[in-house]
């Protein structure tokens, strides 16, 4: 009887473990940002930016003040001083 039970258990199919599917990378890393600030852009518009304000060198050698990581996927927005 024990041999019959053991033979029956060993003949059953064993399910394979599959790891859970990962979501696409862009949805996993894209989170709504918290904490930003409104800045007055050189174009005359107000822009909402999340990153720090920096000084960037211009092609002529001068410095311009920019806000970083702004809405609408803008990396930098030149600010009005």
Long-range contacts (C-beta under 8 A, 24 or more apart in sequence): 33-69, 37-67, 39-67, 39-70, 39-77, 39-79, 40-79, 40-80, 41-67, 41-77, 41-78, 41-79, 41-80, 42-78, 42-79, 42-80, 43-78, 44-80, 47-71, 47-74, 47-77, 49-77, 53-79
